[in-house]
Amino acid sequence: MKLAIRIKLEETLAEHKITKNALAREAKVRPNLIYDMCEGKTRRIDLDTLSNIIDTLTTMTGEKHTLDDVLEYNE
């Protein structure tokens, strides 16, 4: 069964020229979590962690980020 949700964090990071390590450091999460998300290997993510990543993106870029910047639903 193919997942209908795609993680598009890597695209957002590239758009803002943020490295995976920088995001992990600022969000205080394991770098492997960010790498796995970017490579599409993540099957589960804690909602608090996801919220923290989005808040950290907002802080690092000075722009408002939402769930749409990290996840995409494909029917």
N, CA, C, O and CB atoms as a CASP TS submission, in Angstrom:
PFRMAT TS
TARGET T0000
AUTHOR 0000-0000-0000
METHOD Language model
MODEL 1
PARENT N/A
ATOM      1  N   MET     1       0.834  -1.184   0.000  1.00  0.00           N
ATOM      2  CA  MET     1       0.000   0.000   0.000  1.00  0.00           C
ATOM      3  C   MET     1       0.879   1.248   0.000  1.00  0.00           C
ATOM      4  O   MET     1       1.739   1.403   0.867  1.00  0.00           O
ATOM      5  CB  MET     1      -0.949  -0.002   1.213  1.00  0.00           C
ATOM      6  N   LYS     2       0.671   2.113  -0.944  1.00  0.00           N
ATOM      7  CA  LYS     2       1.464   3.332  -1.064  1.00  0.00           C
ATOM      8  C   LYS     2       0.865   4.419  -0.175  1.00  0.00           C
ATOM      9  O   LYS     2      -0.352   4.601  -0.128  1.00  0.00           O
ATOM     10  CB  LYS     2       1.531   3.805  -2.540  1.00  0.00           C
ATOM     11  N   LEU     3       1.734   5.132   0.521  1.00  0.00           N
ATOM     12  CA  LEU     3       1.274   6.218   1.385  1.00  0.00           C
ATOM     13  C   LEU     3       0.787   7.400   0.558  1.00  0.00           C
ATOM     14  O   LEU     3       1.379   7.743  -0.465  1.00  0.00           O
ATOM     15  CB  LEU     3       2.396   6.663   2.331  1.00  0.00           C
ATOM     16  N   ALA     4      -0.283   8.009   1.007  1.00  0.00           N
ATOM     17  CA  ALA     4      -0.827   9.177   0.314  1.00  0.00           C
ATOM     18  C   ALA     4      -0.173  10.466   0.802  1.00  0.00           C
ATOM     19  O   ALA     4      -0.402  11.537   0.238  1.00  0.00           O
ATOM     20  CB  ALA     4      -2.343   9.253   0.512  1.00  0.00           C
ATOM     21  N   ILE     5       0.640  10.358   1.849  1.00  0.00           N
ATOM     22  CA  ILE     5       1.310  11.548   2.392  1.00  0.00           C
ATOM     23  C   ILE     5       2.779  11.507   2.017  1.00  0.00           C
ATOM     24  O   ILE     5       3.473  10.518   2.251  1.00  0.00           O
ATOM     25  CB  ILE     5       1.143  11.635   3.937  1.00  0.00           C
ATOM     26  N   ARG     6       3.232  12.597   1.433  1.00  0.00           N
ATOM     27  CA  ARG     6       4.640  12.714   1.031  1.00  0.00           C
ATOM     28  C   ARG     6       5.289  13.788   1.881  1.00  0.00           C
ATOM     29  O   ARG     6       4.723  14.862   2.083  1.00  0.00           O
ATOM     30  CB  ARG     6       4.778  13.049  -0.494  1.00  0.00           C
ATOM     31  N   ILE     7       6.486  13.491   2.378  1.00  0.00           N
ATOM     32  CA  ILE     7       7.245  14.481   3.143  1.00  0.00           C
ATOM     33  C   ILE     7       8.048  15.310   2.158  1.00  0.00           C
ATOM     34  O   ILE     7       8.835  14.772   1.380  1.00  0.00           O
ATOM     35  CB  ILE     7       8.180  13.802   4.208  1.00  0.00           C
ATOM     36  N   LYS     8       7.850  16.613   2.193  1.00  0.00           N
ATOM     37  CA  LYS     8       8.563  17.484   1.261  1.00  0.00           C
ATOM     38  C   LYS     8       9.466  18.488   1.990  1.00  0.00           C
ATOM     39  O   LYS     8       9.697  19.601   1.518  1.00  0.00           O
ATOM     40  CB  LYS     8       7.565  18.230   0.379  1.00  0.00           C
ATOM     41  N   LEU     9       9.960  18.065   3.135  1.00  0.00           N
ATOM     42  CA  LEU     9      10.839  18.905   3.941  1.00  0.00           C
ATOM     43  C   LEU     9      12.100  19.297   3.185  1.00  0.00           C
ATOM     44  O   LEU     9      12.553  20.438   3.282  1.00  0.00           O
ATOM     45  CB  LEU     9      11.211  18.192   5.224  1.00  0.00           C
ATOM     46  N   GLU    10      12.668  18.363   2.436  1.00  0.00           N
ATOM     47  CA  GLU    10      13.921  18.655   1.725  1.00  0.00           C
ATOM     48  C   GLU    10      13.753  19.807   0.739  1.00  0.00           C
ATOM     49  O   GLU    10      14.656  20.630   0.592  1.00  0.00           O
ATOM     50  CB  GLU    10      14.414  17.408   0.984  1.00  0.00           C
ATOM     51  N   GLU    11      12.619  19.873   0.070  1.00  0.00           N
ATOM     52  CA  GLU    11      12.351  20.966  -0.871  1.00  0.00           C
ATOM     53  C   GLU    11      12.296  22.311  -0.144  1.00  0.00           C
ATOM     54  O   GLU    11      12.822  23.312  -0.629  1.00  0.00           O
ATOM     55  CB  GLU    11      11.027  20.716  -1.623  1.00  0.00           C
ATOM     56  N   THR    12      11.659  22.318   1.016  1.00  0.00           N
ATOM     57  CA  THR    12      11.558  23.551   1.800  1.00  0.00           C
ATOM     58  C   THR    12      12.937  23.988   2.280  1.00  0.00           C
ATOM     59  O   THR    12      13.264  25.174   2.241  1.00  0.00           O
ATOM     60  CB  THR    12      10.611  23.356   3.002  1.00  0.00           C
ATOM     61  N   LEU    13      13.742  23.036   2.731  1.00  0.00           N
ATOM     62  CA  LEU    13      15.096  23.373   3.180  1.00  0.00           C
ATOM     63  C   LEU    13      15.918  23.937   2.025  1.00  0.00           C
ATOM     64  O   LEU    13      16.621  24.933   2.197  1.00  0.00           O
ATOM     65  CB  LEU    13      15.795  22.134   3.775  1.00  0.00           C
ATOM     66  N   ALA    14      15.839  23.317   0.864  1.00  0.00           N
ATOM     67  CA  ALA    14      16.600  23.782  -0.298  1.00  0.00           C
ATOM     68  C   ALA    14      16.157  25.186  -0.709  1.00  0.00           C
ATOM     69  O   ALA    14      16.983  26.031  -1.052  1.00  0.00           O
ATOM     70  CB  ALA    14      16.434  22.804  -1.478  1.00  0.00           C
ATOM     71  N   GLU    15      14.882  25.416  -0.672  1.00  0.00           N
ATOM     72  CA  GLU    15      14.344  26.727  -1.055  1.00  0.00           C
ATOM     73  C   GLU    15      14.907  27.842  -0.179  1.00  0.00           C
ATOM     74  O   GLU    15      15.126  28.960  -0.646  1.00  0.00           O
ATOM     75  CB  GLU    15      12.817  26.721  -0.967  1.00  0.00           C
ATOM     76  N   HIS    16      15.136  27.528   1.087  1.00  0.00           N
ATOM     77  CA  HIS    16      15.620  28.538   2.034  1.00  0.00           C
ATOM     78  C   HIS    16      17.112  28.390   2.348  1.00  0.00           C
ATOM     79  O   HIS    16      17.647  29.076   3.219  1.00  0.00           O
ATOM     80  CB  HIS    16      14.821  28.456   3.323  1.00  0.00           C
ATOM     81  N   LYS    17      17.767  27.490   1.626  1.00  0.00           N
ATOM     82  CA  LYS    17      19.208  27.266   1.802  1.00  0.00           C
ATOM     83  C   LYS    17      19.567  26.933   3.257  1.00  0.00           C
ATOM     84  O   LYS    17      20.521  27.471   3.820  1.00  0.00           O
ATOM     85  CB  LYS    17      19.988  28.504   1.349  1.00  0.00           C
ATOM     86  N   ILE    18      18.782  26.041   3.839  1.00  0.00           N
ATOM     87  CA  ILE    18      19.021  25.570   5.196  1.00  0.00           C
ATOM     88  C   ILE    18      19.510  24.126   5.104  1.00  0.00           C
ATOM     89  O   ILE    18      18.923  23.308   4.396  1.00  0.00           O
ATOM     90  CB  ILE    18      17.726  25.684   6.084  1.00  0.00           C
ATOM     91  N   THR    19      20.575  23.825   5.817  1.00  0.00           N
ATOM     92  CA  THR    19      21.067  22.450   5.806  1.00  0.00           C
ATOM     93  C   THR    19      20.262  21.593   6.778  1.00  0.00           C
ATOM     94  O   THR    19      19.641  22.101   7.712  1.00  0.00           O
ATOM     95  CB  THR    19      22.566  22.406   6.165  1.00  0.00           C
ATOM     96  N   LYS    20      20.287  20.310   6.542  1.00  0.00           N
ATOM     97  CA  LYS    20      19.598  19.368   7.426  1.00  0.00           C
ATOM     98  C   LYS    20      20.185  19.429   8.825  1.00  0.00           C
ATOM     99  O   LYS    20      19.457  19.393   9.818  1.00  0.00           O
ATOM    100  CB  LYS    20      19.688  17.936   6.874  1.00  0.00           C
ATOM    101  N   ASN    21      21.516  19.523   8.896  1.00  0.00           N
ATOM    102  CA  ASN    21      22.173  19.592  10.204  1.00  0.00           C
ATOM    103  C   ASN    21      21.800  20.866  10.957  1.00  0.00           C
ATOM    104  O   ASN    21      21.601  20.837  12.171  1.00  0.00           O
ATOM    105  CB  ASN    21      23.688  19.514  10.038  1.00  0.00           C
ATOM    106  N   ALA    22      21.708  21.977  10.240  1.00  0.00           N
ATOM    107  CA  ALA    22      21.341  23.236  10.894  1.00  0.00           C
ATOM    108  C   ALA    22      19.930  23.156  11.461  1.00  0.00           C
ATOM    109  O   ALA    22      19.682  23.608  12.579  1.00  0.00           O
ATOM    110  CB  ALA    22      21.450  24.411   9.906  1.00  0.00           C
ATOM    111  N   LEU    23      19.005  22.584  10.695  1.00  0.00           N
ATOM    112  CA  LEU    23      17.638  22.439  11.194  1.00  0.00           C
ATOM    113  C   LEU    23      17.606  21.525  12.410  1.00  0.00           C
ATOM    114  O   LEU    23      16.953  21.841  13.405  1.00  0.00           O
ATOM    115  CB  LEU    23      16.716  21.890  10.094  1.00  0.00           C
ATOM    116  N   ALA    24      18.298  20.408  12.343  1.00  0.00           N
ATOM    117  CA  ALA    24      18.336  19.476  13.476  1.00  0.00           C
ATOM    118  C   ALA    24      18.902  20.147  14.718  1.00  0.00           C
ATOM    119  O   ALA    24      18.364  19.986  15.814  1.00  0.00           O
ATOM    120  CB  ALA    24      19.170  18.238  13.126  1.00  0.00           C
ATOM    121  N   ARG    25      19.971  20.889  14.552  1.00  0.00           N
ATOM    122  CA  ARG    25      20.607  21.567  15.684  1.00  0.00           C
ATOM    123  C   ARG    25      19.659  22.590  16.304  1.00  0.00           C
ATOM    124  O   ARG    25      19.484  22.619  17.522  1.00  0.00           O
ATOM    125  CB  ARG    25      21.911  22.255  15.237  1.00  0.00           C
ATOM    126  N   GLU    26      19.049  23.429  15.468  1.00  0.00           N
ATOM    127  CA  GLU    26      18.158  24.481  15.970  1.00  0.00           C
ATOM    128  C   GLU    26      16.868  23.909  16.568  1.00  0.00           C
ATOM    129  O   GLU    26      16.345  24.443  17.546  1.00  0.00           O
ATOM    130  CB  GLU    26      17.816  25.454  14.845  1.00  0.00           C
ATOM    131  N   ALA    27      16.361  22.827  15.981  1.00  0.00           N
ATOM    132  CA  ALA    27      15.119  22.219  16.477  1.00  0.00           C
ATOM    133  C   ALA    27      15.379  21.277  17.653  1.00  0.00           C
ATOM    134  O   ALA    27      14.448  20.801  18.303  1.00  0.00           O
ATOM    135  CB  ALA    27      14.418  21.456  15.350  1.00  0.00           C
ATOM    136  N   LYS    28      16.659  21.020  17.912  1.00  0.00           N
ATOM    137  CA  LYS    28      17.073  20.116  18.985  1.00  0.00           C
ATOM    138  C   LYS    28      16.465  18.719  18.806  1.00  0.00           C
ATOM    139  O   LYS    28      15.902  18.134  19.731  1.00  0.00           O
ATOM    140  CB  LYS    28      16.669  20.694  20.347  1.00  0.00           C
ATOM    141  N   VAL    29      16.605  18.213  17.575  1.00  0.00           N
ATOM    142  CA  VAL    29      16.198  16.845  17.257  1.00  0.00           C
ATOM    143  C   VAL    29      17.400  16.111  16.685  1.00  0.00           C
ATOM    144  O   VAL    29      18.385  16.726  16.277  1.00  0.00           O
ATOM    145  CB  VAL    29      14.996  16.823  16.253  1.00  0.00           C
ATOM    146  N   ARG    30      17.304  14.795  16.661  1.00  0.00           N
ATOM    147  CA  ARG    30      18.403  14.000  16.113  1.00  0.00           C
ATOM    148  C   ARG    30      18.558  14.283  14.616  1.00  0.00           C
ATOM    149  O   ARG    30      17.561  14.308  13.893  1.00  0.00           O
ATOM    150  CB  ARG    30      18.159  12.486  16.360  1.00  0.00           C
ATOM    151  N   PRO    31      19.777  14.493  14.142  1.00  0.00           N
ATOM    152  CA  PRO    31      19.984  14.706  12.709  1.00  0.00           C
ATOM    153  C   PRO    31      19.410  13.565  11.865  1.00  0.00           C
ATOM    154  O   PRO    31      18.904  13.796  10.767  1.00  0.00           O
ATOM    155  CB  PRO    31      21.468  14.862  12.417  1.00  0.00           C
ATOM    156  N   ASN    32      19.493  12.321  12.387  1.00  0.00           N
ATOM    157  CA  ASN    32      18.957  11.181  11.633  1.00  0.00           C
ATOM    158  C   ASN    32      17.469  11.337  11.355  1.00  0.00           C
ATOM    159  O   ASN    32      16.987  10.888  10.315  1.00  0.00           O
ATOM    160  CB  ASN    32      19.204   9.881  12.394  1.00  0.00           C
ATOM    161  N   LEU    33      16.739  11.961  12.258  1.00  0.00           N
ATOM    162  CA  LEU    33      15.309  12.183  12.042  1.00  0.00           C
ATOM    163  C   LEU    33      15.092  13.074  10.822  1.00  0.00           C
ATOM    164  O   LEU    33      14.248  12.777   9.976  1.00  0.00           O
ATOM    165  CB  LEU    33      14.659  12.817  13.292  1.00  0.00           C
ATOM    166  N   ILE    34      15.845  14.156  10.732  1.00  0.00           N
ATOM    167  CA  ILE    34      15.716  15.085   9.598  1.00  0.00           C
ATOM    168  C   ILE    34      16.145  14.394   8.309  1.00  0.00           C
ATOM    169  O   ILE    34      15.478  14.527   7.282  1.00  0.00           O
ATOM    170  CB  ILE    34      16.565  16.366   9.831  1.00  0.00           C
ATOM    171  N   TYR    35      17.251  13.660   8.353  1.00  0.00           N
ATOM    172  CA  TYR    35      17.724  12.940   7.158  1.00  0.00           C
ATOM    173  C   TYR    35      16.688  11.909   6.704  1.00  0.00           C
ATOM    174  O   TYR    35      16.399  11.800   5.513  1.00  0.00           O
ATOM    175  CB  TYR    35      19.082  12.242   7.444  1.00  0.00           C
ATOM    176  N   ASP    36      16.133  11.158   7.648  1.00  0.00           N
ATOM    177  CA  ASP    36      15.125  10.156   7.293  1.00  0.00           C
ATOM    178  C   ASP    36      13.874  10.807   6.708  1.00  0.00           C
ATOM    179  O   ASP    36      13.287  10.285   5.760  1.00  0.00           O
ATOM    180  CB  ASP    36      14.752   9.319   8.522  1.00  0.00           C
ATOM    181  N   MET    37      13.469  11.930   7.260  1.00  0.00           N
ATOM    182  CA  MET    37      12.307  12.639   6.711  1.00  0.00           C
ATOM    183  C   MET    37      12.587  13.078   5.282  1.00  0.00           C
ATOM    184  O   MET    37      11.742  12.905   4.403  1.00  0.00           O
ATOM    185  CB  MET    37      11.946  13.863   7.585  1.00  0.00           C
ATOM    186  N   CYS    38      13.749  13.635   5.044  1.00  0.00           N
ATOM    187  CA  CYS    38      14.093  14.131   3.716  1.00  0.00           C
ATOM    188  C   CYS    38      14.222  13.004   2.690  1.00  0.00           C
ATOM    189  O   CYS    38      13.977  13.210   1.501  1.00  0.00           O
ATOM    190  CB  CYS    38      15.387  14.915   3.779  1.00  0.00           C
ATOM    191  N   GLU    39      14.604  11.828   3.149  1.00  0.00           N
ATOM    192  CA  GLU    39      14.767  10.690   2.251  1.00  0.00           C
ATOM    193  C   GLU    39      13.496   9.856   2.129  1.00  0.00           C
ATOM    194  O   GLU    39      13.486   8.834   1.443  1.00  0.00           O
ATOM    195  CB  GLU    39      15.902   9.818   2.729  1.00  0.00           C
ATOM    196  N   GLY    40      12.425  10.286   2.792  1.00  0.00           N
ATOM    197  CA  GLY    40      11.155   9.572   2.705  1.00  0.00           C
ATOM    198  C   GLY    40      11.123   8.265   3.476  1.00  0.00           C
ATOM    199  O   GLY    40      10.293   7.402   3.192  1.00  0.00           O
ATOM    200  N   LYS    41      12.009   8.105   4.441  1.00  0.00           N
ATOM    201  CA  LYS    41      12.081   6.871   5.218  1.00  0.00           C
ATOM    202  C   LYS    41      11.210   6.913   6.471  1.00  0.00           C
ATOM    203  O   LYS    41      10.980   5.878   7.096  1.00  0.00           O
ATOM    204  CB  LYS    41      13.514   6.596   5.606  1.00  0.00           C
ATOM    205  N   THR    42      10.734   8.069   6.837  1.00  0.00           N
ATOM    206  CA  THR    42       9.943   8.221   8.051  1.00  0.00           C
ATOM    207  C   THR    42       8.521   7.718   7.827  1.00  0.00           C
ATOM    208  O   THR    42       7.866   8.105   6.860  1.00  0.00           O
ATOM    209  CB  THR    42       9.927   9.688   8.503  1.00  0.00           C
ATOM    210  N   ARG    43       8.051   6.861   8.716  1.00  0.00           N
ATOM    211  CA  ARG    43       6.681   6.346   8.635  1.00  0.00           C
ATOM    212  C   ARG    43       5.804   6.925   9.747  1.00  0.00           C
ATOM    213  O   ARG    43       4.578   6.937   9.641  1.00  0.00           O
ATOM    214  CB  ARG    43       6.684   4.811   8.714  1.00  0.00           C
ATOM    215  N   ARG    44       6.445   7.401  10.807  1.00  0.00           N
ATOM    216  CA  ARG    44       5.721   7.989  11.931  1.00  0.00           C
ATOM    217  C   ARG    44       6.520   9.166  12.462  1.00  0.00           C
ATOM    218  O   ARG    44       7.751   9.156  12.481  1.00  0.00           O
ATOM    219  CB  ARG    44       5.467   6.939  13.054  1.00  0.00           C
ATOM    220  N   ILE    45       5.791  10.168  12.887  1.00  0.00           N
ATOM    221  CA  ILE    45       6.456  11.301  13.528  1.00  0.00           C
ATOM    222  C   ILE    45       5.545  11.826  14.624  1.00  0.00           C
ATOM    223  O   ILE    45       4.336  11.960  14.437  1.00  0.00           O
ATOM    224  CB  ILE    45       6.799  12.426  12.493  1.00  0.00           C
ATOM    225  N   ASP    46       6.134  12.116  15.746  1.00  0.00           N
ATOM    226  CA  ASP    46       5.417  12.668  16.878  1.00  0.00           C
ATOM    227  C   ASP    46       4.908  14.068  16.514  1.00  0.00           C
ATOM    228  O   ASP    46       5.642  14.856  15.918  1.00  0.00           O
ATOM    229  CB  ASP    46       6.326  12.712  18.138  1.00  0.00           C
ATOM    230  N   LEU    47       3.676  14.376  16.862  1.00  0.00           N
ATOM    231  CA  LEU    47       3.100  15.673  16.513  1.00  0.00           C
ATOM    232  C   LEU    47       3.835  16.831  17.175  1.00  0.00           C
ATOM    233  O   LEU    47       3.957  17.899  16.575  1.00  0.00           O
ATOM    234  CB  LEU    47       1.641  15.710  16.901  1.00  0.00           C
ATOM    235  N   ASP    48       4.323  16.646  18.388  1.00  0.00           N
ATOM    236  CA  ASP    48       5.106  17.694  19.049  1.00  0.00           C
ATOM    237  C   ASP    48       6.397  17.965  18.279  1.00  0.00           C
ATOM    238  O   ASP    48       6.807  19.116  18.129  1.00  0.00           O
ATOM    239  CB  ASP    48       5.426  17.295  20.508  1.00  0.00           C
ATOM    240  N   THR    49       7.028  16.912  17.798  1.00  0.00           N
ATOM    241  CA  THR    49       8.259  17.052  17.019  1.00  0.00           C
ATOM    242  C   THR    49       7.980  17.765  15.706  1.00  0.00           C
ATOM    243  O   THR    49       8.733  18.651  15.301  1.00  0.00           O
ATOM    244  CB  THR    49       8.892  15.678  16.753  1.00  0.00           C
ATOM    245  N   LEU    50       6.896  17.376  15.041  1.00  0.00           N
ATOM    246  CA  LEU    50       6.523  18.019  13.779  1.00  0.00           C
ATOM    247  C   LEU    50       6.246  19.507  13.995  1.00  0.00           C
ATOM    248  O   LEU    50       6.686  20.346  13.210  1.00  0.00           O
ATOM    249  CB  LEU    50       5.285  17.328  13.166  1.00  0.00           C
ATOM    250  N   SER    51       5.528  19.822  15.044  1.00  0.00           N
ATOM    251  CA  SER    51       5.245  21.219  15.370  1.00  0.00           C
ATOM    252  C   SER    51       6.535  21.984  15.655  1.00  0.00           C
ATOM    253  O   SER    51       6.687  23.129  15.230  1.00  0.00           O
ATOM    254  CB  SER    51       4.299  21.306  16.576  1.00  0.00           C
ATOM    255  N   ASN    52       7.456  21.357  16.371  1.00  0.00           N
ATOM    256  CA  ASN    52       8.742  21.976  16.681  1.00  0.00           C
ATOM    257  C   ASN    52       9.535  22.265  15.406  1.00  0.00           C
ATOM    258  O   ASN    52      10.149  23.325  15.287  1.00  0.00           O
ATOM    259  CB  ASN    52       9.555  21.074  17.616  1.00  0.00           C
ATOM    260  N   ILE    53       9.528  21.336  14.461  1.00  0.00           N
ATOM    261  CA  ILE    53      10.245  21.528  13.199  1.00  0.00           C
ATOM    262  C   ILE    53       9.652  22.706  12.429  1.00  0.00           C
ATOM    263  O   ILE    53      10.389  23.533  11.890  1.00  0.00           O
ATOM    264  CB  ILE    53      10.193  20.242  12.339  1.00  0.00           C
ATOM    265  N   ILE    54       8.332  22.782  12.377  1.00  0.00           N
ATOM    266  CA  ILE    54       7.681  23.892  11.667  1.00  0.00           C
ATOM    267  C   ILE    54       7.983  25.220  12.353  1.00  0.00           C
ATOM    268  O   ILE    54       8.288  26.206  11.683  1.00  0.00           O
ATOM    269  CB  ILE    54       6.155  23.669  11.592  1.00  0.00           C
ATOM    270  N   ASP    55       7.902  25.254  13.679  1.00  0.00           N
ATOM    271  CA  ASP    55       8.222  26.485  14.423  1.00  0.00           C
ATOM    272  C   ASP    55       9.671  26.899  14.201  1.00  0.00           C
ATOM    273  O   ASP    55       9.962  28.087  14.065  1.00  0.00           O
ATOM    274  CB  ASP    55       7.961  26.290  15.927  1.00  0.00           C
ATOM    275  N   THR    56      10.578  25.930  14.162  1.00  0.00           N
ATOM    276  CA  THR    56      11.987  26.218  13.939  1.00  0.00           C
ATOM    277  C   THR    56      12.221  26.762  12.533  1.00  0.00           C
ATOM    278  O   THR    56      13.013  27.687  12.355  1.00  0.00           O
ATOM    279  CB  THR    56      12.826  24.964  14.165  1.00  0.00           C
ATOM    280  N   LEU    57      11.552  26.209  11.548  1.00  0.00           N
ATOM    281  CA  LEU    57      11.647  26.750  10.182  1.00  0.00           C
ATOM    282  C   LEU    57      11.201  28.203  10.146  1.00  0.00           C
ATOM    283  O   LEU    57      11.834  29.035   9.496  1.00  0.00           O
ATOM    284  CB  LEU    57      10.796  25.914   9.203  1.00  0.00           C
ATOM    285  N   THR    58      10.117  28.510  10.842  1.00  0.00           N
ATOM    286  CA  THR    58       9.615  29.885  10.902  1.00  0.00           C
ATOM    287  C   THR    58      10.657  30.802  11.531  1.00  0.00           C
ATOM    288  O   THR    58      10.909  31.897  11.027  1.00  0.00           O
ATOM    289  CB  THR    58       8.295  29.949  11.700  1.00  0.00           C
ATOM    290  N   THR    59      11.255  30.362  12.617  1.00  0.00           N
ATOM    291  CA  THR    59      12.275  31.163  13.302  1.00  0.00           C
ATOM    292  C   THR    59      13.508  31.366  12.427  1.00  0.00           C
ATOM    293  O   THR    59      14.041  32.472  12.346  1.00  0.00           O
ATOM    294  CB  THR    59      12.679  30.495  14.620  1.00  0.00           C
ATOM    295  N   MET    60      13.958  30.300  11.774  1.00  0.00           N
ATOM    296  CA  MET    60      15.183  30.372  10.975  1.00  0.00           C
ATOM    297  C   MET    60      15.022  31.221   9.715  1.00  0.00           C
ATOM    298  O   MET    60      15.980  31.853   9.272  1.00  0.00           O
ATOM    299  CB  MET    60      15.624  28.980  10.590  1.00  0.00           C
ATOM    300  N   THR    61      13.830  31.241   9.140  1.00  0.00           N
ATOM    301  CA  THR    61      13.638  31.966   7.878  1.00  0.00           C
ATOM    302  C   THR    61      12.997  33.332   8.058  1.00  0.00           C
ATOM    303  O   THR    61      13.089  34.185   7.176  1.00  0.00           O
ATOM    304  CB  THR    61      12.796  31.147   6.946  1.00  0.00           C
ATOM    305  N   GLY    62      12.349  33.541   9.194  1.00  0.00           N
ATOM    306  CA  GLY    62      11.631  34.797   9.398  1.00  0.00           C
ATOM    307  C   GLY    62      10.319  34.837   8.627  1.00  0.00           C
ATOM    308  O   GLY    62       9.673  35.882   8.542  1.00  0.00           O
ATOM    309  N   GLU    63       9.929  33.695   8.066  1.00  0.00           N
ATOM    310  CA  GLU    63       8.682  33.585   7.311  1.00  0.00           C
ATOM    311  C   GLU    63       7.786  32.568   7.999  1.00  0.00           C
ATOM    312  O   GLU    63       8.271  31.612   8.603  1.00  0.00           O
ATOM    313  CB  GLU    63       8.948  33.179   5.830  1.00  0.00           C
ATOM    314  N   LYS    64       6.487  32.775   7.908  1.00  0.00           N
ATOM    315  CA  LYS    64       5.526  31.836   8.493  1.00  0.00           C
ATOM    316  C   LYS    64       5.530  30.532   7.705  1.00  0.00           C
ATOM    317  O   LYS    64       5.378  30.538   6.483  1.00  0.00           O
ATOM    318  CB  LYS    64       4.100  32.449   8.519  1.00  0.00           C
ATOM    319  N   HIS    65       5.705  29.417   8.406  1.00  0.00           N
ATOM    320  CA  HIS    65       5.646  28.097   7.781  1.00  0.00           C
ATOM    321  C   HIS    65       4.486  27.321   8.375  1.00  0.00           C
ATOM    322  O   HIS    65       4.097  27.535   9.523  1.00  0.00           O
ATOM    323  CB  HIS    65       6.980  27.324   7.970  1.00  0.00           C
ATOM    324  N   THR    66       3.939  26.417   7.574  1.00  0.00           N
ATOM    325  CA  THR    66       2.804  25.603   7.993  1.00  0.00           C
ATOM    326  C   THR    66       3.074  24.143   7.682  1.00  0.00           C
ATOM    327  O   THR    66       4.131  23.788   7.161  1.00  0.00           O
ATOM    328  CB  THR    66       1.509  26.071   7.305  1.00  0.00           C
ATOM    329  N   LEU    67       2.123  23.320   8.002  1.00  0.00           N
ATOM    330  CA  LEU    67       2.218  21.897   7.721  1.00  0.00           C
ATOM    331  C   LEU    67       2.410  21.640   6.227  1.00  0.00           C
ATOM    332  O   LEU    67       3.070  20.676   5.840  1.00  0.00           O
ATOM    333  CB  LEU    67       0.972  21.177   8.225  1.00  0.00           C
ATOM    334  N   ASP    68       1.835  22.495   5.396  1.00  0.00           N
ATOM    335  CA  ASP    68       1.967  22.355   3.938  1.00  0.00           C
ATOM    336  C   ASP    68       3.408  22.492   3.456  1.00  0.00           C
ATOM    337  O   ASP    68       3.735  22.034   2.361  1.00  0.00           O
ATOM    338  CB  ASP    68       1.107  23.388   3.243  1.00  0.00           C
ATOM    339  N   ASP    69       4.256  23.103   4.241  1.00  0.00           N
ATOM    340  CA  ASP    69       5.660  23.247   3.858  1.00  0.00           C
ATOM    341  C   ASP    69       6.469  21.979   4.141  1.00  0.00           C
ATOM    342  O   ASP    69       7.604  21.835   3.686  1.00  0.00           O
ATOM    343  CB  ASP    69       6.280  24.426   4.592  1.00  0.00           C
ATOM    344  N   VAL    70       5.864  21.070   4.898  1.00  0.00           N
ATOM    345  CA  VAL    70       6.568  19.861   5.310  1.00  0.00           C
ATOM    346  C   VAL    70       5.916  18.593   4.737  1.00  0.00           C
ATOM    347  O   VAL    70       6.606  17.639   4.376  1.00  0.00           O
ATOM    348  CB  VAL    70       6.613  19.782   6.833  1.00  0.00           C
ATOM    349  N   LEU    71       4.598  18.597   4.662  1.00  0.00           N
ATOM    350  CA  LEU    71       3.860  17.419   4.198  1.00  0.00           C
ATOM    351  C   LEU    71       2.950  17.766   3.027  1.00  0.00           C
ATOM    352  O   LEU    71       2.495  18.900   2.876  1.00  0.00           O
ATOM    353  CB  LEU    71       3.034  16.821   5.342  1.00  0.00           C
ATOM    354  N   GLU    72       2.702  16.756   2.205  1.00  0.00           N
ATOM    355  CA  GLU    72       1.790  16.933   1.063  1.00  0.00           C
ATOM    356  C   GLU    72       0.910  15.687   0.971  1.00  0.00           C
ATOM    357  O   GLU    72       1.400  14.560   1.043  1.00  0.00           O
ATOM    358  CB  GLU    72       2.586  17.170  -0.288  1.00  0.00           C
ATOM    359  N   TYR    73      -0.391  15.907   0.811  1.00  0.00           N
ATOM    360  CA  TYR    73      -1.336  14.781   0.669  1.00  0.00           C
ATOM    361  C   TYR    73      -1.656  14.577  -0.794  1.00  0.00           C
ATOM    362  O   TYR    73      -2.085  15.505  -1.480  1.00  0.00           O
ATOM    363  CB  TYR    73      -2.643  15.030   1.479  1.00  0.00           C
ATOM    364  N   ASN    74      -1.450  13.366  -1.272  1.00  0.00           N
ATOM    365  CA  ASN    74      -1.771  12.996  -2.651  1.00  0.00           C
ATOM    366  C   ASN    74      -2.844  11.917  -2.607  1.00  0.00           C
ATOM    367  O   ASN    74      -2.655  10.868  -1.991  1.00  0.00           O
ATOM    368  CB  ASN    74      -0.496  12.498  -3.429  1.00  0.00           C
ATOM    369  N   GLU    75      -3.947  12.173  -3.248  1.00  0.00           N
ATOM    370  CA  GLU    75      -5.031  11.197  -3.252  1.00  0.00           C
ATOM    371  C   GLU    75      -4.666   9.965  -4.041  1.00  0.00           C
ATOM    372  O   GLU    75      -5.470   9.039  -4.146  1.00  0.00           O
ATOM    373  CB  GLU    75      -6.290  11.807  -3.812  1.00  0.00           C
TER
END
